[in-house]
Amino acid sequence: MISIHILIAMLLILGAVLVPLVYFKKTKHISLLVFLLGGVGFYLSSQVLENILHRIVLQPQADGTIALQTENPWLYVLYGIAAAAIFEETARWVIFYWLQKKRPLTFRDGVAYGLGHGGIEALFVGIVSLLNFWVVAQVVTQGNAQTLAQIPQAVIDNVRSMSAGSIYLLALERILAILIQILLTFWVWKAVKEKAPVYFLAALGLHALIDLAPALAQVGFLPPLAVEVLLLVEAVALVFLTKKILKVYLKERFNHGDQSNA
């Protein structure tokens, strides 16, 4: 039964990426190239470069345990949120700086890049995780002892303890993360477009602050429900802050003067 909820959650996350992409492509003509650049930016910064640093600094064991996480959880949390913010926001800055050299940045670029960045993150962090849960759930349901013996007991226990509510909370977290990534993108977009580094520094701080709740949950300091509530509050606050810094651009965001589609 839990497998059905996992599949529904995967579809919800996928829809949260594809529906806005199709809508903005058809109605506002956002660039698929910039969307792909957003995905590449996330993948290279988070899944490649940041992971290399994690292997060097955290030195995870074969069973996935990390000494720093148990011995000094606060340092582990601070390291994690700082690394994520620095790598991901720097990737945004580098790509927008490169685009700005080729042609003026447009409002569409912020939307497209944010969707690409948040969408690929949703794929790697949300859908892939849920797919793994689904596979394990199928194995547990079938009760194949030989196959179960090859799966870490902690993973099996985690899947067995999952409820429909916890699965949909994970989906909600990923959907909120997509919105947050789009909003954070505009802070770096503005920093590059206006040559104003203060907005890049603000993006670093905001990113780290938003990642704090999930990081605290990872070390057992916050329950999952509290994380989702905090993320929702942070997302709403970030909407208002981002609208404030983009006040001038919002008036002309998709007007005829912003037609670049490269």
Backbone as CSV, one residue per row, in Angstrom:
resi,resn,N_x,N_y,N_z,CA_x,CA_y,CA_z,C_x,C_y,C_z
1,MET,0.825,-1.209,0.000,0.000,0.000,0.000,0.861,1.262,0.000
2,ILE,1.975,1.226,0.763,2.840,2.394,0.848,3.461,2.712,-0.505
3,SER,3.614,1.683,-1.343,4.207,1.882,-2.666,3.374,2.835,-3.515
4,ILE,2.056,2.775,-3.381,1.172,3.658,-4.151,1.412,5.113,-3.767
5,HIS,1.531,5.363,-2.462,1.772,6.727,-1.990,3.124,7.247,-2.478
6,ILE,4.110,6.375,-2.534,5.430,6.774,-3.035,5.331,7.190,-4.500
7,LEU,4.612,6.408,-5.298,4.451,6.732,-6.718,3.692,8.048,-6.908
8,ILE,2.658,8.270,-6.104,1.899,9.525,-6.194,2.793,10.710,-5.843
9,ALA,3.607,10.551,-4.800,4.519,11.621,-4.390,5.521,11.936,-5.492
10,MET,6.013,10.902,-6.165,6.942,11.108,-7.276,6.282,11.893,-8.402
11,LEU,5.032,11.564,-8.701,4.299,12.275,-9.756,4.045,13.731,-9.377
12,LEU,3.774,13.980,-8.103,3.553,15.352,-7.641,4.813,16.196,-7.822
13,ILE,5.962,15.623,-7.473,7.232,16.344,-7.621,7.531,16.587,-9.093
14,LEU,7.341,15.552,-9.907,7.590,15.688,-11.340,6.676,16.754,-11.946
15,GLY,5.424,16.759,-11.525,4.483,17.759,-12.018,4.867,19.172,-11.610
16,ALA,5.450,19.303,-10.412,5.868,20.623,-9.928,7.008,21.195,-10.758
17,VAL,7.703,20.326,-11.486,8.768,20.782,-12.390,8.222,20.989,-13.804
18,LEU,7.518,19.991,-14.318,7.095,20.010,-15.721,5.978,21.011,-16.009
19,VAL,5.012,21.139,-15.105,3.890,22.059,-15.359,4.369,23.508,-15.490
20,PRO,5.173,24.029,-14.547,5.676,25.400,-14.738,6.573,25.538,-15.959
21,LEU,7.379,24.504,-16.239,8.275,24.564,-17.396,7.471,24.704,-18.684
22,VAL,6.466,23.863,-18.866,5.634,23.922,-20.071,4.880,25.245,-20.132
23,TYR,4.350,25.682,-18.996,3.586,26.939,-18.967,4.459,28.125,-19.370
24,PHE,5.616,28.269,-18.724,6.477,29.423,-19.011,7.125,29.335,-20.386
25,LYS,7.335,28.127,-20.870,7.887,27.984,-22.218,6.860,28.408,-23.262
26,LYS,5.620,27.972,-23.096,4.587,28.255,-24.097,4.068,29.687,-24.022
27,THR,3.938,30.217,-22.810,3.314,31.537,-22.663,4.317,32.677,-22.537
28,LYS,5.488,32.394,-21.958,6.471,33.462,-21.733,7.764,33.243,-22.503
29,HIS,7.851,32.105,-23.198,8.989,31.817,-24.080,10.336,31.820,-23.357
30,ILE,10.384,31.176,-22.193,11.663,31.073,-21.494,12.606,30.175,-22.286
31,SER,13.890,30.336,-22.054,14.903,29.601,-22.800,15.147,28.214,-22.204
32,LEU,15.024,27.181,-23.041,15.341,25.828,-22.591,16.832,25.684,-22.325
33,LEU,17.643,26.450,-23.058,19.088,26.414,-22.825,19.410,26.881,-21.412
34,VAL,18.791,27.978,-20.991,19.044,28.489,-19.643,18.480,27.522,-18.598
35,PHE,17.340,26.901,-18.909,16.789,25.863,-18.022,17.803,24.738,-17.835
36,LEU,18.391,24.277,-18.932,19.393,23.209,-18.858,20.641,23.675,-18.122
37,LEU,21.024,24.933,-18.325,22.176,25.476,-17.603,21.919,25.468,-16.097
38,GLY,20.672,25.732,-15.707,20.318,25.655,-14.296,20.497,24.254,-13.749
39,GLY,20.074,23.261,-14.535,20.253,21.875,-14.118,21.711,21.491,-14.029
40,VAL,22.489,21.909,-15.025,23.927,21.620,-15.029,24.605,22.316,-13.854
41,GLY,24.194,23.562,-13.590,24.767,24.305,-12.473,24.559,23.590,-11.156
42,PHE,23.328,23.086,-10.933,23.073,22.342,-9.699,23.889,21.058,-9.660
43,TYR,23.873,20.295,-10.754,24.536,18.997,-10.760,26.034,19.128,-10.495
44,LEU,26.696,20.033,-11.215,28.142,20.175,-11.058,28.510,20.712,-9.679
45,SER,27.757,21.693,-9.207,28.109,22.313,-7.926,27.786,21.416,-6.739
46,SER,26.609,20.795,-6.763,26.145,20.027,-5.609,26.528,18.551,-5.660
47,GLN,26.274,17.915,-6.801,26.474,16.472,-6.892,27.912,16.071,-7.224
48,VAL,28.684,16.992,-7.790,30.070,16.667,-8.153,31.051,17.366,-7.218
49,LEU,31.160,18.693,-7.330,32.179,19.425,-6.573,31.936,19.377,-5.065
50,GLU,30.713,19.614,-4.645,30.419,19.577,-3.208,30.626,18.184,-2.639
51,ASN,30.264,17.158,-3.397,30.468,15.785,-2.929,31.942,15.443,-2.789
52,ILE,32.770,15.976,-3.682,34.218,15.757,-3.562,34.719,16.342,-2.243
53,LEU,34.270,17.569,-1.936,34.665,18.199,-0.673,34.170,17.385,0.517
54,HIS,32.946,16.877,0.439,32.394,16.073,1.537,33.244,14.825,1.791
55,ARG,33.686,14.182,0.725,34.513,12.980,0.898,35.829,13.316,1.589
56,ILE,36.374,14.484,1.263,37.646,14.887,1.861,37.463,15.315,3.319
57,VAL,36.443,16.125,3.571,36.249,16.697,4.908,35.543,15.728,5.854
58,LEU,34.458,15.130,5.405,33.633,14.290,6.274,34.124,12.859,6.375
59,GLN,34.790,12.382,5.331,35.329,11.014,5.296,34.284,9.979,5.750
60,PRO,33.171,9.866,5.011,32.129,8.900,5.388,32.633,7.467,5.320
61,GLN,32.161,6.642,6.251,32.548,5.236,6.290,31.742,4.433,5.260
62,ALA,32.112,3.177,5.098,31.447,2.320,4.108,29.957,2.161,4.410
63,ASP,29.601,2.188,5.698,28.186,2.029,6.067,27.423,3.350,6.060
64,GLY,28.109,4.434,5.647,27.451,5.730,5.545,27.565,6.607,6.778
65,THR,28.115,6.081,7.868,28.248,6.876,9.086,29.345,7.925,8.937
66,ILE,29.134,9.058,9.596,30.082,10.174,9.556,30.413,10.558,10.992
67,ALA,31.687,10.506,11.334,32.114,10.760,12.710,31.708,12.153,13.184
68,LEU,31.894,13.162,12.341,31.578,14.533,12.732,30.104,14.695,13.072
69,GLN,29.252,13.955,12.385,27.806,14.064,12.601,27.417,13.647,14.014
70,THR,28.101,12.651,14.557,27.779,12.156,15.895,28.618,12.823,16.982
71,GLU,29.866,13.144,16.664,30.774,13.708,17.669,30.579,15.206,17.860
72,ASN,30.279,15.921,16.795,30.084,17.372,16.883,28.982,17.781,15.907
73,PRO,27.725,17.482,16.256,26.623,17.725,15.316,26.467,19.189,14.906
74,TRP,26.740,20.118,15.810,26.591,21.533,15.459,27.600,21.954,14.397
75,LEU,28.830,21.464,14.525,29.843,21.770,13.513,29.465,21.131,12.180
76,TYR,28.904,19.924,12.259,28.445,19.223,11.055,27.354,20.031,10.349
77,VAL,26.421,20.562,11.123,25.332,21.371,10.562,25.875,22.639,9.913
78,LEU,26.755,23.350,10.611,27.318,24.594,10.078,28.118,24.346,8.808
79,TYR,28.891,23.267,8.819,29.662,22.925,7.622,28.720,22.627,6.457
80,GLY,27.684,21.847,6.710,26.768,21.435,5.645,26.038,22.598,5.004
81,ILE,25.503,23.505,5.819,24.736,24.617,5.249,25.650,25.612,4.545
82,ALA,26.875,25.772,5.055,27.822,26.690,4.408,28.275,26.141,3.063
83,ALA,28.591,24.844,3.023,29.060,24.228,1.775,27.985,24.302,0.698
84,ALA,26.752,23.953,1.053,25.660,23.979,0.070,25.449,25.388,-0.477
85,ALA,25.443,26.371,0.404,25.221,27.752,-0.027,26.334,28.236,-0.947
86,ILE,27.571,27.998,-0.558,28.712,28.496,-1.338,28.764,27.854,-2.718
87,PHE,28.636,26.541,-2.785,28.747,25.857,-4.076,27.591,26.214,-5.008
88,GLU,26.366,26.158,-4.520,25.213,26.383,-5.400,25.089,27.842,-5.834
89,GLU,25.291,28.767,-4.904,25.163,30.181,-5.279,26.312,30.630,-6.176
90,THR,27.494,30.061,-5.966,28.621,30.390,-6.844,28.365,29.882,-8.254
91,ALA,27.764,28.712,-8.367,27.412,28.185,-9.695,26.452,29.126,-10.403
92,ARG,25.458,29.633,-9.680,24.527,30.598,-10.274,25.282,31.831,-10.765
93,TRP,26.180,32.334,-9.925,26.910,33.556,-10.271,27.763,33.343,-11.520
94,VAL,28.473,32.213,-11.569,29.352,31.928,-12.713,28.547,31.853,-14.003
95,ILE,27.421,31.150,-13.986,26.622,30.982,-15.205,25.966,32.296,-15.624
96,PHE,25.441,33.037,-14.678,24.848,34.334,-15.031,25.911,35.317,-15.524
97,TYR,27.091,35.271,-14.927,28.186,36.141,-15.372,28.554,35.810,-16.817
98,TRP,28.597,34.513,-17.127,28.910,34.073,-18.492,27.811,34.519,-19.464
99,LEU,26.554,34.360,-19.062,25.442,34.798,-19.914,25.471,36.308,-20.133
100,GLN,25.770,37.036,-19.074,25.806,38.497,-19.165,26.875,38.970,-20.141
101,LYS,27.950,38.206,-20.278,29.000,38.547,-21.233,28.509,38.384,-22.671
102,LYS,27.556,37.468,-22.864,27.055,37.196,-24.211,25.927,38.142,-24.614
103,ARG,25.077,38.486,-23.646,23.931,39.356,-23.910,23.339,39.787,-22.573
104,PRO,22.523,40.856,-22.569,21.927,41.315,-21.305,21.047,40.229,-20.672
105,LEU,21.140,40.095,-19.366,20.287,39.145,-18.657,18.839,39.622,-18.695
106,THR,17.918,38.681,-18.832,16.495,39.002,-18.846,15.794,38.343,-17.666
107,PHE,14.589,38.815,-17.384,13.801,38.231,-16.299,13.541,36.753,-16.576
108,ARG,13.359,36.436,-17.848,13.130,35.040,-18.237,14.291,34.147,-17.810
109,ASP,15.501,34.685,-17.862,16.672,33.891,-17.480,16.587,33.453,-16.022
110,GLY,16.105,34.354,-15.166,15.957,34.001,-13.759,14.951,32.886,-13.553
111,VAL,13.821,32.986,-14.266,12.786,31.949,-14.165,13.313,30.616,-14.688
112,ALA,13.928,30.640,-15.871,14.402,29.406,-16.503,15.503,28.746,-15.686
113,TYR,16.481,29.540,-15.246,17.576,28.959,-14.467,17.054,28.392,-13.147
114,GLY,16.194,29.154,-12.471,15.664,28.680,-11.198,14.894,27.382,-11.335
115,LEU,14.089,27.280,-12.404,13.358,26.031,-12.649,14.304,24.873,-12.930
116,GLY,15.358,25.145,-13.703,16.319,24.091,-14.004,17.068,23.638,-12.775
117,HIS,17.538,24.590,-11.988,18.275,24.279,-10.760,17.382,23.515,-9.781
118,GLY,16.204,24.077,-9.512,15.287,23.431,-8.581,14.739,22.117,-9.096
119,GLY,14.532,22.035,-10.418,13.993,20.810,-11.007,14.956,19.645,-10.926
120,ILE,16.218,19.885,-11.251,17.206,18.803,-11.176,17.456,18.413,-9.727
121,GLU,17.420,19.392,-8.822,17.546,19.066,-7.396,16.391,18.167,-6.958
122,ALA,15.179,18.492,-7.420,14.014,17.672,-7.084,14.183,16.252,-7.604
123,LEU,14.809,16.126,-8.774,15.047,14.808,-9.353,16.018,14.005,-8.497
124,PHE,17.153,14.607,-8.163,18.188,13.880,-7.430,17.839,13.668,-5.961
125,VAL,17.295,14.691,-5.321,17.027,14.601,-3.887,15.661,13.987,-3.602
126,GLY,14.678,14.300,-4.434,13.330,13.824,-4.183,12.964,12.546,-4.891
127,ILE,12.941,12.587,-6.217,12.452,11.441,-6.987,13.362,10.226,-6.852
128,VAL,14.675,10.427,-6.903,15.594,9.289,-6.772,15.458,8.646,-5.397
129,SER,15.341,9.476,-4.348,15.165,8.932,-2.996,13.868,8.139,-2.888
130,LEU,12.789,8.708,-3.426,11.502,8.012,-3.385,11.528,6.732,-4.204
131,LEU,12.244,6.755,-5.326,12.363,5.552,-6.143,13.082,4.451,-5.374
132,ASN,14.129,4.826,-4.641,14.840,3.850,-3.811,13.920,3.281,-2.739
133,PHE,13.116,4.154,-2.117,12.158,3.688,-1.111,11.161,2.717,-1.737
134,TRP,10.712,3.041,-2.954,9.736,2.188,-3.633,10.317,0.801,-3.903
135,VAL,11.557,0.754,-4.363,12.212,-0.530,-4.647,12.326,-1.358,-3.372
136,VAL,12.772,-0.720,-2.286,12.910,-1.439,-1.014,11.543,-1.900,-0.517
137,ALA,10.528,-1.052,-0.672,9.176,-1.427,-0.249,8.682,-2.654,-1.009
138,GLN,9.003,-2.724,-2.302,8.614,-3.888,-3.093,9.308,-5.151,-2.587
139,VAL,10.586,-5.020,-2.264,11.351,-6.174,-1.764,10.793,-6.634,-0.421
140,VAL,10.493,-5.671,0.460,9.943,-6.006,1.774,8.595,-6.700,1.625
141,THR,7.762,-6.200,0.716,6.437,-6.794,0.493,6.545,-8.227,-0.014
142,GLN,7.490,-8.458,-0.929,7.681,-9.794,-1.492,8.302,-10.753,-0.487
143,GLY,9.053,-10.204,0.490,9.636,-11.022,1.545,10.741,-11.951,1.095
144,ASN,11.466,-11.582,0.039,12.586,-12.394,-0.444,13.760,-12.256,0.517
145,ALA,14.012,-13.295,1.312,15.039,-13.241,2.353,16.431,-12.996,1.779
146,GLN,16.723,-13.605,0.633,18.044,-13.455,0.027,18.291,-12.007,-0.411
147,THR,17.279,-11.384,-0.998,17.412,-9.989,-1.426,17.444,-9.045,-0.232
148,LEU,16.606,-9.307,0.764,16.575,-8.464,1.957,17.913,-8.454,2.681
149,ALA,18.615,-9.577,2.637,19.908,-9.679,3.320,20.952,-8.743,2.722
150,GLN,20.735,-8.319,1.478,21.694,-7.440,0.803,21.416,-5.957,1.066
151,ILE,20.307,-5.660,1.735,19.928,-4.271,2.022,20.229,-3.968,3.484
152,PRO,20.893,-2.837,3.780,21.164,-2.473,5.180,19.882,-2.467,6.010
153,GLN,19.963,-3.007,7.220,18.782,-3.106,8.071,18.184,-1.743,8.376
154,ALA,19.041,-0.737,8.498,18.549,0.617,8.789,17.635,1.124,7.679
155,VAL,17.967,0.780,6.429,17.149,1.195,5.286,15.797,0.486,5.324
156,ILE,15.829,-0.808,5.625,14.590,-1.593,5.708,13.692,-1.054,6.815
157,ASP,14.297,-0.783,7.987,13.525,-0.253,9.117,12.923,1.105,8.777
158,ASN,13.683,1.913,8.050,13.203,3.243,7.665,11.973,3.143,6.768
159,VAL,12.038,2.246,5.776,10.908,2.071,4.856,9.695,1.503,5.590
160,ARG,9.925,0.548,6.483,8.818,-0.050,7.233,8.124,0.963,8.141
161,SER,8.881,1.946,8.611,8.311,2.945,9.527,7.634,4.098,8.791
162,MET,7.781,4.138,7.471,7.210,5.249,6.701,5.686,5.162,6.647
163,SER,5.070,6.331,6.739,3.614,6.425,6.595,3.294,7.255,5.360
164,ALA,2.037,7.258,4.965,1.633,8.085,3.825,1.926,9.554,4.108
165,GLY,1.694,9.960,5.357,1.949,11.346,5.732,3.401,11.742,5.570
166,SER,4.316,10.876,6.005,5.742,11.192,5.902,6.188,11.266,4.444
167,ILE,5.584,10.452,3.599,5.927,10.465,2.171,5.466,11.771,1.526
168,TYR,4.250,12.196,1.839,3.742,13.442,1.253,4.445,14.670,1.826
169,LEU,4.946,14.557,3.063,5.754,15.642,3.621,7.048,15.801,2.831
170,LEU,7.629,14.667,2.431,8.836,14.715,1.607,8.543,15.379,0.265
171,ALA,7.390,15.036,-0.318,7.005,15.661,-1.589,6.799,17.163,-1.414
172,LEU,6.149,17.556,-0.318,5.935,18.978,-0.042,7.264,19.705,0.105
173,GLU,8.201,19.080,0.797,9.525,19.688,0.983,10.201,19.945,-0.354
174,ARG,10.109,18.977,-1.270,10.752,19.140,-2.584,10.060,20.225,-3.409
175,ILE,8.742,20.300,-3.318,8.010,21.323,-4.076,8.344,22.716,-3.544
176,LEU,8.405,22.845,-2.215,8.808,24.122,-1.623,10.234,24.474,-2.019
177,ALA,11.093,23.448,-2.094,12.492,23.684,-2.462,12.606,24.234,-3.883
178,ILE,11.742,23.774,-4.786,11.755,24.295,-6.165,11.443,25.789,-6.155
179,LEU,10.403,26.168,-5.415,10.043,27.585,-5.309,11.191,28.390,-4.712
180,ILE,11.786,27.866,-3.651,12.883,28.567,-2.981,14.076,28.733,-3.913
181,GLN,14.380,27.715,-4.706,15.513,27.807,-5.628,15.262,28.865,-6.704
182,ILE,14.038,28.982,-7.163,13.714,30.027,-8.145,13.910,31.407,-7.522
183,LEU,13.436,31.568,-6.296,13.555,32.859,-5.617,15.012,33.215,-5.345
184,LEU,15.797,32.254,-4.853,17.215,32.508,-4.593,17.956,32.859,-5.878
185,THR,17.540,32.250,-6.971,18.170,32.530,-8.264,18.105,34.015,-8.592
186,PHE,16.990,34.647,-8.275,16.832,36.060,-8.620,17.738,36.978,-7.799
187,TRP,18.161,36.530,-6.625,19.101,37.341,-5.849,20.460,37.384,-6.550
188,VAL,20.895,36.234,-7.055,22.175,36.201,-7.773,22.017,36.863,-9.143
189,TRP,20.884,36.653,-9.784,20.577,37.312,-11.066,20.707,38.825,-10.919
190,LYS,20.130,39.369,-9.861,20.196,40.812,-9.613,21.632,41.238,-9.302
191,ALA,22.361,40.408,-8.555,23.751,40.730,-8.218,24.602,40.876,-9.471
192,VAL,24.400,39.967,-10.435,25.177,40.003,-11.674,24.685,41.124,-12.584
193,LYS,23.382,41.233,-12.745,22.806,42.224,-13.667,23.163,43.649,-13.252
194,GLU,23.138,43.910,-11.948,23.389,45.264,-11.457,24.812,45.449,-10.935
195,LYS,25.628,44.382,-11.059,26.997,44.426,-10.517,26.969,44.858,-9.049
196,ALA,26.113,44.179,-8.284,25.907,44.501,-6.866,26.176,43.259,-6.014
197,PRO,27.421,43.052,-5.568,27.793,41.846,-4.818,26.991,41.631,-3.542
198,VAL,26.400,42.693,-2.998,25.661,42.550,-1.749,24.513,41.556,-1.895
199,TYR,23.923,41.477,-3.083,22.816,40.533,-3.295,23.320,39.093,-3.377
200,PHE,24.546,38.924,-3.866,25.148,37.585,-3.866,25.418,37.145,-2.430
201,LEU,25.957,38.050,-1.619,26.206,37.734,-0.209,24.894,37.438,0.514
202,ALA,23.856,38.187,0.164,22.541,37.935,0.763,22.024,36.558,0.371
203,ALA,22.243,36.166,-0.893,21.818,34.836,-1.356,22.532,33.742,-0.572
204,LEU,23.823,33.938,-0.306,24.578,32.969,0.492,23.961,32.821,1.879
205,GLY,23.687,33.953,2.518,23.115,33.912,3.857,21.720,33.313,3.887
206,LEU,20.887,33.691,2.928,19.527,33.155,2.862,19.528,31.654,2.606
207,HIS,20.396,31.210,1.700,20.492,29.785,1.382,20.881,28.990,2.627
208,ALA,21.907,29.472,3.332,22.361,28.775,4.540,21.261,28.745,5.598
209,LEU,20.558,29.857,5.761,19.484,29.927,6.756,18.359,28.956,6.424
210,ILE,17.990,28.878,5.159,16.904,27.985,4.746,17.306,26.521,4.907
211,ASP,18.581,26.216,4.687,19.062,24.837,4.839,19.229,24.428,6.297
212,LEU,19.142,25.391,7.211,19.400,25.095,8.623,18.416,24.081,9.197
213,ALA,17.121,24.269,8.932,16.113,23.365,9.499,16.304,21.921,9.036
214,PRO,16.443,21.652,7.715,16.693,20.268,7.295,17.981,19.694,7.883
215,ALA,19.006,20.539,8.028,20.271,20.061,8.598,20.095,19.688,10.067
216,LEU,19.321,20.479,10.797,19.059,20.163,12.204,18.252,18.876,12.337
217,ALA,17.338,18.652,11.399,16.566,17.406,11.406,17.465,16.210,11.131
218,GLN,18.476,16.416,10.296,19.386,15.334,9.932,20.163,14.813,11.142
219,VAL,20.437,15.697,12.104,21.164,15.272,13.305,20.213,15.025,14.473
220,GLY,18.909,15.022,14.187,17.928,14.667,15.200,17.481,15.785,16.112
221,PHE,17.765,17.045,15.744,17.403,18.174,16.597,16.011,18.732,16.295
222,LEU,15.441,18.351,15.152,14.109,18.827,14.773,13.301,17.672,14.192
223,PRO,11.998,17.590,14.499,11.148,16.565,13.874,10.806,16.967,12.442
224,PRO,10.497,16.004,11.576,10.198,16.299,10.167,9.085,17.323,9.971
225,LEU,8.027,17.242,10.769,6.908,18.172,10.596,7.347,19.614,10.849
226,ALA,8.207,19.807,11.845,8.705,21.152,12.146,9.510,21.703,10.974
227,VAL,10.246,20.822,10.300,11.037,21.241,9.139,10.126,21.775,8.043
228,GLU,9.044,21.051,7.766,8.133,21.473,6.695,7.445,22.795,7.035
229,VAL,7.064,22.962,8.295,6.427,24.214,8.715,7.401,25.378,8.556
230,LEU,8.646,25.175,8.998,9.659,26.227,8.879,9.954,26.551,7.419
231,LEU,10.041,25.521,6.579,10.298,25.755,5.157,9.164,26.544,4.514
232,LEU,7.936,26.239,4.905,6.790,26.970,4.364,6.849,28.444,4.770
233,VAL,7.146,28.689,6.037,7.263,30.071,6.526,8.396,30.792,5.807
234,GLU,9.533,30.111,5.646,10.688,30.714,4.972,10.385,31.003,3.505
235,ALA,9.668,30.090,2.860,9.323,30.294,1.449,8.433,31.524,1.284
236,VAL,7.438,31.668,2.163,6.539,32.829,2.099,7.323,34.118,2.345
237,ALA,8.195,34.098,3.355,9.003,35.284,3.660,9.916,35.633,2.493
238,LEU,10.483,34.595,1.861,11.393,34.833,0.741,10.652,35.395,-0.470
239,VAL,9.399,34.995,-0.656,8.587,35.566,-1.740,8.479,37.079,-1.566
240,PHE,8.158,37.521,-0.360,8.001,38.956,-0.106,9.328,39.696,-0.243
241,LEU,10.411,39.108,0.278,11.725,39.753,0.171,12.164,39.869,-1.285
242,THR,11.938,38.797,-2.046,12.358,38.795,-3.446,11.531,39.782,-4.265
243,LYS,10.237,39.849,-4.008,9.390,40.834,-4.697,9.875,42.253,-4.406
244,LYS,10.351,42.461,-3.195,10.812,43.800,-2.809,12.061,44.209,-3.584
245,ILE,13.019,43.290,-3.736,14.260,43.657,-4.434,14.079,43.685,-5.951
246,LEU,12.992,43.062,-6.438,12.742,43.024,-7.888,11.629,43.977,-8.309
247,LYS,11.300,44.918,-7.447,10.143,45.787,-7.676,10.149,46.427,-9.064
248,VAL,11.295,46.942,-9.477,11.395,47.607,-10.780,11.202,46.613,-11.912
249,TYR,11.834,45.439,-11.790,11.800,44.456,-12.875,10.438,43.789,-13.011
250,LEU,9.714,43.651,-11.908,8.423,42.968,-11.955,7.415,43.698,-12.836
251,LYS,7.562,45.009,-12.974,6.637,45.776,-13.806,6.799,45.451,-15.286
252,GLU,8.005,45.042,-15.676,8.275,44.814,-17.098,8.791,43.399,-17.352
253,ARG,8.492,42.464,-16.435,9.155,41.162,-16.439,9.013,40.390,-17.744
254,PHE,7.847,40.440,-18.385,7.661,39.678,-19.620,7.189,40.569,-20.763
255,ASN,7.496,41.845,-20.667,7.066,42.768,-21.717,7.929,42.617,-22.961
256,HIS,7.578,43.343,-23.997,8.267,43.207,-25.281,9.741,43.533,-25.185
257,GLY,10.148,44.301,-24.166,11.553,44.659,-24.038,12.404,43.536,-23.508
258,ASP,11.801,42.404,-23.169,12.530,41.280,-22.571,12.288,40.038,-23.410
259,GLN,12.746,40.064,-24.649,12.391,39.009,-25.590,13.513,38.012,-25.871
260,SER,14.652,38.158,-25.213,15.768,37.261,-25.527,15.401,35.824,-25.234
261,ASN,15.704,34.940,-26.158,15.335,33.530,-26.025,16.548,32.634,-26.209
262,ALA,17.732,33.230,-26.190,18.952,32.463,-26.462,19.308,31.564,-25.311
